[in-house]
Each structure stands twice: as structure tokens, then as C-alpha cells.
Amino acid sequence: MTASIIDGKAFAASVRDDVAARVGQLKKSTGITPGLAVVLVGEDPASQVYVRSKGKQTVEVGMNSYEHKLGADISEADLLALIESLNDDPAVHGILVQLPLPKHLNEDLVINAINPAKDVDGFHLSNVGLLGTGQDSMVPCTPLGCLMMLREHHGSLSGLEAVVVGRSNIVGKPMAQLLLGDSCTVTIAHSRTKNLADVVRRADIVVAAVGRPEMIKGDWIKPGATVIDVGINRVAAPEKGEGKTRLVGDVDFASAAKVAGAITPVPGGVGPMTIACLLSNTLTACCRANPETSAA
């Protein structure tokens, strides 16, 4: 068996095209342009790349992009004051504070200062609670992207057994909630789970978000299972030359692809869906703030 490849890059492009069409309709019918504000604190290179990509794609779908780049030494009070001003700005429908923050800033305090209706990352306690109780909420972008790909591949997920490897607030826990909402039987496992390979081997759906490069091997995978690899790990690649690196997921792709029915690659799988879902969430937030609209 050779797994079919779930092309997240192509799927994300279709999501962005849909968002762009709906934004165009919204602007034409109401004159309202959705706006996304991204706050970057410090000089983390990876965060800078993400923020540039988010800003570029926001503009490409017809939305307004507001970028706030702050020094790493900004005080918590000044950062919270900026968030308060964005909460009060009617032109801003989505607010994203790029993580991680410098250690002197309390991430929980900062995230929970965002108006939950503008929390397009879905990290605010109110949105976490709404998701956990099955109510309408802002859903974290990466798990939402994973769910969309699973629905596209399977159609109905009802009755399937899913194992989520990873228990983070950003991916693992909300992913489990979303799968429960689609009537899967869900197990949350992690690096300390006893007999982890046996637990994973039960699953019709494996979502790997444990943050350990190529931890999940092909012989852990049930034949025909669908594997969604959220991991993005940079490892040494001596075959490319001294000091070179390459990106790998949390799944050993080469061995898993021989067993799985379908699998996402790294890169080109889950990653592109995260920004696409961020744009979709921003449009949703805009339409909820303007209930006379019908684009969402």
C-alpha cells in the first residue's frame, strides 16, 4: 500500500480563493472590508517570516492588514494598551498576537486581553470554553485546518477512531474537541503514554502534534489509516552539506506512507492551512460583528 498525499498547499489555495470571493461580495454589498491586526513583539526570525506571510496573504484576499512590530523590551502595560486600542477599533475585526512572546510578558494575560469576538487564533478562555461545550466559537486555526482536510478526504468522520498525539492548548486539546464534535471516538495520547505505539495502532485517524521529529513510525500506523502530521521540526541534513538542515514532521513519513491510506507531507501539508483558516476566521469575525451581512 502507498498512501495518497493530502495536498495542504492546494487545499489552502482553494480556501483562500473562497475567502477572497466572499470578501469581494461583502465589500460590494456593504462597503465593509475585514481587517486583521497582527502584533509581533521582538525579533524572532521564524515569527517574522510567519507575520510577513500572514500580512501578504491577508492583502491578497482583499482584506486590510495592520501590522504592529514592537521591540522585545516593550512593557506589559504598553502591550496591553495596544490590544485595548485594537479591541476598540471598528476597522479591526481580527487580532493575532504572534507567539512566543518574550519571557517577561505573561502570554495568558495578553491573549485573554483580546476581545473574544476578535480572537481569530481561538486561544481566549471564552473561546476555549465555547469550543469545549460545543457552542459557536473562534476555533484555533491549525486544528480547524486539520479537520477541514479530514472532512474533505473522508466525508463523514462519524464513528471513526481518532488518536491525537499531543496535548497542547494550541493543537492537541482543541483538535480532540473538534473530532468529538464530528462524532469520532477520541483518545488524547502524548509522549508519556504507556504503550503509545499500540494506542496509535488502533486509530483510523492519527493527528501527530507532539513536537518530536519522526517519533511516530510506520509500524505504529494501522493499515489504511489517515495520518495528519502537524509537526514542523528542523533537523540536520548532512546529505545536503555541512551545516544544512531539512524540515520533518512528527511522523516518519517514508515508513508511514507505505502503510497509511492517506498522509500529509511536511512541508506542504498542515502548515498552509493554518494561515488560510486565519483568514477565514477573520472574515467570520467581521460578519459576526456586522450581523446585517450574509457572506459568512
C-alpha positions as a Markdown table, in Angstrom:
| # | Residue | x | y | z |
|---|---|---|---|---|
| 1 | Met | 0.0 | 0.0 | 0.0 |
| 2 | Thr | 1.2 | 3.5 | -0.8 |
| 3 | Ala | -0.6 | 6.4 | 0.9 |
| 4 | Ser | -2.3 | 9.1 | -1.1 |
| 5 | Ile | -0.9 | 12.5 | -0.4 |
| 6 | Ile | -3.2 | 15.1 | 1.2 |
| 7 | Asp | -2.0 | 18.3 | -0.5 |
| 8 | Gly | -2.5 | 21.0 | 2.1 |
| 9 | Lys | -0.9 | 23.6 | -0.2 |
| 10 | Ala | -3.6 | 23.1 | -2.9 |
| 11 | Phe | -6.4 | 22.8 | -0.4 |
| 12 | Ala | -5.3 | 26.1 | 1.3 |
| 13 | Ala | -5.3 | 27.8 | -2.0 |
| 14 | Ser | -8.9 | 26.8 | -2.6 |
| 15 | Val | -9.8 | 28.1 | 0.9 |
| 16 | Arg | -8.2 | 31.4 | 0.2 |
| 17 | Asp | -10.0 | 31.7 | -3.1 |
| 18 | Asp | -13.3 | 31.1 | -1.4 |
| 19 | Val | -12.4 | 33.7 | 1.3 |
| 20 | Ala | -11.4 | 36.2 | -1.4 |
| 21 | Ala | -14.7 | 35.7 | -3.3 |
| 22 | Arg | -16.7 | 36.2 | -0.1 |
| 23 | Val | -14.7 | 39.3 | 0.9 |
| 24 | Gly | -15.3 | 40.8 | -2.6 |
| 25 | Gln | -19.0 | 40.1 | -2.2 |
| 26 | Leu | -19.0 | 41.7 | 1.3 |
| 27 | Lys | -17.2 | 44.8 | 0.1 |
| 28 | Lys | -19.5 | 45.2 | -2.9 |
| 29 | Ser | -22.7 | 44.8 | -0.9 |
| 30 | Thr | -21.9 | 46.6 | 2.3 |
| 31 | Gly | -18.7 | 48.6 | 1.8 |
| 32 | Ile | -17.1 | 46.8 | 4.7 |
| 33 | Thr | -13.6 | 45.5 | 4.5 |
| 34 | Pro | -12.5 | 42.9 | 7.0 |
| 35 | Gly | -9.3 | 43.9 | 8.9 |
| 36 | Leu | -6.7 | 41.7 | 10.6 |
| 37 | Ala | -4.2 | 43.2 | 13.1 |
| 38 | Val | -1.1 | 41.2 | 13.8 |
| 39 | Val | 1.2 | 42.1 | 16.7 |
| 40 | Leu | 4.8 | 41.0 | 16.6 |
| 41 | Val | 7.0 | 41.5 | 19.7 |
| 42 | Gly | 10.7 | 41.1 | 19.3 |
| 43 | Glu | 13.0 | 39.8 | 16.5 |
| 44 | Asp | 12.3 | 36.1 | 16.4 |
| 45 | Pro | 13.3 | 35.1 | 12.8 |
| 46 | Ala | 10.6 | 32.4 | 12.5 |
| 47 | Ser | 7.9 | 34.7 | 13.8 |
| 48 | Gln | 9.0 | 37.5 | 11.4 |
| 49 | Val | 8.6 | 35.0 | 8.5 |
| 50 | Tyr | 5.1 | 34.0 | 9.7 |
| 51 | Val | 4.0 | 37.6 | 10.1 |
| 52 | Arg | 5.2 | 38.6 | 6.7 |
| 53 | Ser | 3.3 | 35.7 | 5.1 |
| 54 | Lys | 0.1 | 36.4 | 7.1 |
| 55 | Gly | 0.2 | 40.1 | 6.0 |
| 56 | Lys | 0.8 | 39.2 | 2.3 |
| 57 | Gln | -2.0 | 36.7 | 2.2 |
| 58 | Thr | -4.4 | 39.0 | 4.1 |
| 59 | Val | -3.9 | 41.7 | 1.4 |
| 60 | Glu | -4.2 | 39.1 | -1.4 |
| 61 | Val | -7.7 | 38.1 | -0.4 |
| 62 | Gly | -8.8 | 41.7 | -0.2 |
| 63 | Met | -8.6 | 42.3 | 3.5 |
| 64 | Asn | -6.9 | 45.2 | 5.3 |
| 65 | Ser | -3.7 | 44.2 | 7.1 |
| 66 | Tyr | -2.5 | 46.1 | 10.2 |
| 67 | Glu | 1.0 | 45.1 | 11.4 |
| 68 | His | 2.3 | 46.3 | 14.7 |
| 69 | Lys | 6.0 | 45.4 | 15.2 |
| 70 | Leu | 7.2 | 46.1 | 18.8 |
| 71 | Gly | 10.5 | 46.0 | 20.5 |
| 72 | Ala | 11.4 | 42.9 | 22.6 |
| 73 | Asp | 11.7 | 45.2 | 25.7 |
| 74 | Ile | 8.1 | 46.6 | 25.5 |
| 75 | Ser | 6.4 | 46.7 | 28.8 |
| 76 | Glu | 3.4 | 44.5 | 29.5 |
| 77 | Ala | 1.3 | 47.6 | 30.2 |
| 78 | Asp | 2.2 | 49.1 | 26.8 |
| 79 | Leu | 1.3 | 45.9 | 25.0 |
| 80 | Leu | -2.0 | 45.6 | 26.8 |
| 81 | Ala | -2.8 | 49.2 | 26.0 |
| 82 | Leu | -2.2 | 48.4 | 22.3 |
| 83 | Ile | -4.5 | 45.4 | 22.5 |
| 84 | Glu | -7.2 | 47.6 | 24.1 |
| 85 | Ser | -6.9 | 50.1 | 21.3 |
| 86 | Leu | -7.3 | 47.3 | 18.7 |
| 87 | Asn | -10.3 | 45.9 | 20.6 |
| 88 | Asp | -11.9 | 49.4 | 20.3 |
| 89 | Asp | -11.1 | 49.9 | 16.6 |
| 90 | Pro | -14.1 | 49.1 | 14.4 |
| 91 | Ala | -11.8 | 48.6 | 11.4 |
| 92 | Val | -10.1 | 45.7 | 13.1 |
| 93 | His | -12.1 | 42.5 | 13.1 |
| 94 | Gly | -9.4 | 40.1 | 14.0 |
| 95 | Ile | -6.4 | 40.4 | 16.4 |
| 96 | Leu | -3.5 | 38.0 | 16.5 |
| 97 | Val | -0.6 | 38.3 | 18.9 |
| 98 | Gln | 2.3 | 36.2 | 17.4 |
| 99 | Leu | 3.7 | 33.7 | 19.9 |
| 100 | Pro | 6.0 | 33.1 | 21.6 |
| 101 | Leu | 6.4 | 36.3 | 23.5 |
| 102 | Pro | 9.5 | 37.5 | 25.4 |
| 103 | Lys | 9.7 | 35.8 | 28.8 |
| 104 | His | 8.9 | 39.0 | 30.7 |
| 105 | Leu | 5.4 | 39.1 | 29.2 |
| 106 | Asn | 2.6 | 36.9 | 30.5 |
| 107 | Glu | 1.2 | 35.1 | 27.4 |
| 108 | Asp | -2.0 | 34.1 | 29.1 |
| 109 | Leu | -2.7 | 37.6 | 30.3 |
| 110 | Val | -2.0 | 39.1 | 26.9 |
| 111 | Ile | -4.2 | 36.5 | 25.0 |
| 112 | Asn | -7.1 | 36.9 | 27.4 |
| 113 | Ala | -6.9 | 40.7 | 27.0 |
| 114 | Ile | -8.1 | 40.3 | 23.4 |
| 115 | Asn | -11.8 | 40.7 | 22.8 |
| 116 | Pro | -13.0 | 37.1 | 22.3 |
| 117 | Ala | -15.0 | 38.2 | 19.3 |
| 118 | Lys | -11.7 | 39.3 | 17.6 |
| 119 | Asp | -9.6 | 36.4 | 18.9 |
| 120 | Val | -9.1 | 34.8 | 15.5 |
| 121 | Asp | -6.5 | 32.4 | 17.0 |
| 122 | Gly | -9.2 | 30.9 | 19.2 |
| 123 | Phe | -6.9 | 31.0 | 22.3 |
| 124 | His | -9.0 | 33.2 | 24.6 |
| 125 | Leu | -10.5 | 31.3 | 27.6 |
| 126 | Ser | -14.0 | 32.2 | 26.4 |
| 127 | Asn | -13.5 | 30.6 | 23.0 |
| 128 | Val | -11.8 | 27.6 | 24.6 |
| 129 | Gly | -14.9 | 27.1 | 26.8 |
| 130 | Leu | -17.3 | 27.6 | 23.9 |
| 131 | Leu | -15.5 | 25.0 | 21.8 |
| 132 | Gly | -15.4 | 22.6 | 24.7 |
| 133 | Thr | -19.1 | 22.8 | 25.2 |
| 134 | Gly | -20.0 | 22.6 | 21.5 |
| 135 | Gln | -21.0 | 26.2 | 21.0 |
| 136 | Asp | -20.1 | 28.6 | 18.3 |
| 137 | Ser | -16.6 | 29.9 | 18.9 |
| 138 | Met | -13.4 | 31.1 | 17.2 |
| 139 | Val | -11.6 | 27.8 | 16.5 |
| 140 | Pro | -7.8 | 27.6 | 16.6 |
| 141 | Cys | -6.5 | 27.7 | 13.1 |
| 142 | Thr | -4.3 | 24.7 | 12.9 |
| 143 | Pro | -6.8 | 22.2 | 14.3 |
| 144 | Leu | -9.5 | 23.7 | 12.1 |
| 145 | Gly | -7.3 | 23.2 | 9.1 |
| 146 | Cys | -6.7 | 19.6 | 10.1 |
| 147 | Leu | -10.5 | 19.0 | 10.5 |
| 148 | Met | -11.2 | 20.5 | 7.1 |
| 149 | Met | -8.7 | 18.2 | 5.4 |
| 150 | Leu | -10.1 | 15.2 | 7.2 |
| 151 | Arg | -13.7 | 16.1 | 6.2 |
| 152 | Glu | -12.6 | 16.6 | 2.6 |
| 153 | His | -10.9 | 13.2 | 2.5 |
| 154 | His | -13.4 | 11.1 | 4.4 |
| 155 | Gly | -16.7 | 12.9 | 4.1 |
| 156 | Ser | -18.3 | 11.9 | 7.3 |
| 157 | Leu | -16.0 | 11.2 | 10.3 |
| 158 | Ser | -18.8 | 9.7 | 12.4 |
| 159 | Gly | -17.7 | 6.5 | 14.2 |
| 160 | Leu | -14.1 | 6.6 | 13.3 |
| 161 | Glu | -11.5 | 6.1 | 16.0 |
| 162 | Ala | -9.1 | 9.0 | 16.3 |
| 163 | Val | -5.8 | 9.3 | 18.3 |
| 164 | Val | -4.4 | 12.8 | 18.8 |
| 165 | Val | -0.7 | 12.5 | 19.9 |
| 166 | Gly | -0.1 | 15.8 | 21.8 |
| 167 | Arg | -1.9 | 17.7 | 24.5 |
| 168 | Ser | -1.1 | 21.3 | 23.8 |
| 169 | Asn | -3.7 | 24.0 | 24.2 |
| 170 | Ile | -2.9 | 25.2 | 20.7 |
| 171 | Val | -3.4 | 21.9 | 18.8 |
| 172 | Gly | -3.9 | 18.7 | 20.8 |
| 173 | Lys | -6.8 | 19.7 | 23.1 |
| 174 | Pro | -8.9 | 21.7 | 20.5 |
| 175 | Met | -8.2 | 19.0 | 17.9 |
| 176 | Ala | -9.8 | 16.4 | 20.2 |
| 177 | Gln | -12.8 | 18.7 | 20.8 |
| 178 | Leu | -13.3 | 19.1 | 17.1 |
| 179 | Leu | -13.1 | 15.4 | 16.4 |
| 180 | Leu | -15.6 | 14.7 | 19.2 |
| 181 | Gly | -17.9 | 17.3 | 17.6 |
| 182 | Asp | -17.8 | 15.2 | 14.4 |
| 183 | Ser | -18.7 | 12.1 | 16.4 |
| 184 | Cys | -15.3 | 10.4 | 16.4 |
| 185 | Thr | -14.2 | 8.2 | 19.3 |
| 186 | Val | -11.2 | 10.2 | 20.5 |
| 187 | Thr | -8.1 | 9.4 | 22.5 |
| 188 | Ile | -5.6 | 12.0 | 23.5 |
| 189 | Ala | -2.1 | 10.5 | 23.9 |
| 190 | His | 1.3 | 12.1 | 24.4 |
| 191 | Ser | 5.0 | 11.3 | 24.9 |
| 192 | Arg | 4.4 | 9.7 | 28.3 |
| 193 | Thr | 1.5 | 7.5 | 27.2 |
| 194 | Lys | 2.3 | 3.8 | 28.1 |
| 195 | Asn | 2.4 | 1.6 | 25.1 |
| 196 | Leu | 2.0 | 4.6 | 22.8 |
| 197 | Ala | 2.6 | 2.6 | 19.6 |
| 198 | Asp | -0.3 | 0.2 | 20.5 |
| 199 | Val | -2.6 | 3.2 | 21.2 |
| 200 | Val | -1.8 | 4.8 | 17.8 |
| 201 | Arg | -2.1 | 1.5 | 16.0 |
| 202 | Arg | -5.9 | 1.4 | 16.9 |
| 203 | Ala | -6.6 | 4.6 | 15.1 |
| 204 | Asp | -8.4 | 5.2 | 11.8 |
| 205 | Ile | -7.2 | 8.8 | 12.1 |
| 206 | Val | -3.9 | 9.8 | 13.6 |
| 207 | Val | -3.1 | 13.5 | 14.3 |
| 208 | Ala | 0.5 | 13.9 | 15.3 |
| 209 | Ala | 1.3 | 17.1 | 17.2 |
| 210 | Val | 3.8 | 16.0 | 19.8 |
| 211 | Gly | 6.8 | 18.1 | 18.7 |
| 212 | Arg | 9.3 | 15.3 | 18.3 |
| 213 | Pro | 10.9 | 14.7 | 14.9 |
| 214 | Glu | 9.8 | 11.5 | 13.2 |
| 215 | Met | 8.7 | 10.0 | 16.5 |
| 216 | Ile | 5.7 | 8.1 | 15.0 |
| 217 | Lys | 7.0 | 5.2 | 12.9 |
| 218 | Gly | 5.3 | 3.4 | 10.1 |
| 219 | Asp | 4.7 | 0.2 | 12.1 |
| 220 | Trp | 2.6 | 2.3 | 14.6 |
| 221 | Ile | 0.1 | 3.0 | 11.8 |
| 222 | Lys | -3.0 | 0.9 | 11.2 |
| 223 | Pro | -3.1 | -0.1 | 7.5 |
| 224 | Gly | -5.2 | 2.3 | 5.6 |
| 225 | Ala | -5.4 | 5.0 | 8.4 |
| 226 | Thr | -5.3 | 8.7 | 7.7 |
| 227 | Val | -2.3 | 10.5 | 9.1 |
| 228 | Ile | -2.3 | 14.2 | 9.7 |
| 229 | Asp | 1.2 | 15.4 | 10.7 |
| 230 | Val | 1.2 | 18.8 | 12.4 |
| 231 | Gly | 4.8 | 18.7 | 13.4 |
| 232 | Ile | 7.4 | 21.0 | 11.9 |
| 233 | Asn | 10.9 | 20.2 | 13.1 |
| 234 | Arg | 14.2 | 21.3 | 11.7 |
| 235 | Val | 16.9 | 18.6 | 11.7 |
| 236 | Ala | 20.4 | 18.2 | 10.4 |
| 237 | Ala | 20.7 | 17.2 | 6.8 |
| 238 | Pro | 24.4 | 16.2 | 6.3 |
| 239 | Glu | 23.5 | 14.7 | 2.9 |
| 240 | Lys | 22.9 | 18.3 | 1.7 |
| 241 | Gly | 26.2 | 19.5 | 3.0 |
| 242 | Glu | 27.8 | 20.6 | 6.3 |
| 243 | Gly | 25.5 | 22.7 | 8.5 |
| 244 | Lys | 22.5 | 22.1 | 6.2 |
| 245 | Thr | 19.0 | 21.3 | 7.6 |
| 246 | Arg | 15.7 | 20.0 | 6.4 |
| 247 | Leu | 12.1 | 20.1 | 7.7 |
| 248 | Val | 10.4 | 16.9 | 9.0 |
| 249 | Gly | 7.2 | 16.2 | 10.8 |
| 250 | Asp | 6.4 | 14.2 | 13.9 |
| 251 | Val | 5.8 | 11.2 | 11.7 |
| 252 | Asp | 8.5 | 9.2 | 9.9 |
| 253 | Phe | 7.0 | 9.9 | 6.5 |
| 254 | Ala | 8.9 | 7.3 | 4.5 |
| 255 | Ser | 7.8 | 4.4 | 6.6 |
| 256 | Ala | 4.3 | 5.7 | 7.4 |
| 257 | Ala | 3.4 | 6.4 | 3.7 |
| 258 | Lys | 3.9 | 2.7 | 3.0 |
| 259 | Val | 1.1 | 1.8 | 5.4 |
| 260 | Ala | -1.3 | 4.7 | 5.7 |
| 261 | Gly | -4.2 | 5.2 | 3.3 |
| 262 | Ala | -3.6 | 9.0 | 3.2 |
| 263 | Ile | -1.0 | 11.2 | 4.8 |
| 264 | Thr | 0.0 | 14.9 | 4.9 |
| 265 | Pro | 3.6 | 15.8 | 3.9 |
| 266 | Val | 5.9 | 18.2 | 5.8 |
| 267 | Pro | 6.3 | 20.8 | 4.5 |
| 268 | Gly | 3.2 | 21.3 | 2.3 |
| 269 | Gly | 0.6 | 19.7 | 4.5 |
| 270 | Val | -1.0 | 21.3 | 7.6 |
| 271 | Gly | 1.2 | 24.5 | 7.5 |
| 272 | Pro | -0.5 | 26.3 | 4.6 |
| 273 | Met | -3.9 | 25.5 | 6.0 |
| 274 | Thr | -3.2 | 27.4 | 9.2 |
| 275 | Ile | -3.0 | 30.8 | 7.5 |
| 276 | Ala | -5.9 | 30.0 | 5.3 |
| 277 | Cys | -8.0 | 29.3 | 8.3 |
| 278 | Leu | -6.8 | 32.5 | 10.0 |
| 279 | Leu | -8.2 | 34.5 | 7.0 |
| 280 | Ser | -11.4 | 32.5 | 7.2 |
| 281 | Asn | -11.8 | 33.2 | 10.9 |
| 282 | Thr | -11.2 | 37.0 | 10.3 |
| 283 | Leu | -14.0 | 37.0 | 7.7 |
| 284 | Thr | -16.2 | 35.2 | 10.2 |
| 285 | Ala | -15.4 | 37.7 | 12.9 |
| 286 | Cys | -16.2 | 40.6 | 10.6 |
| 287 | Cys | -19.6 | 39.1 | 9.6 |
| 288 | Arg | -20.5 | 38.4 | 13.2 |
| 289 | Ala | -19.6 | 42.0 | 14.1 |
| 290 | Asn | -21.9 | 43.1 | 11.3 |
| 291 | Pro | -24.9 | 40.9 | 11.5 |
| 292 | Glu | -26.6 | 42.6 | 8.6 |
| 293 | Thr | -24.1 | 40.8 | 6.3 |
| 294 | Ser | -24.6 | 37.4 | 4.8 |
| 295 | Ala | -21.2 | 36.5 | 3.5 |
| 296 | Ala | -20.2 | 34.3 | 6.5 |
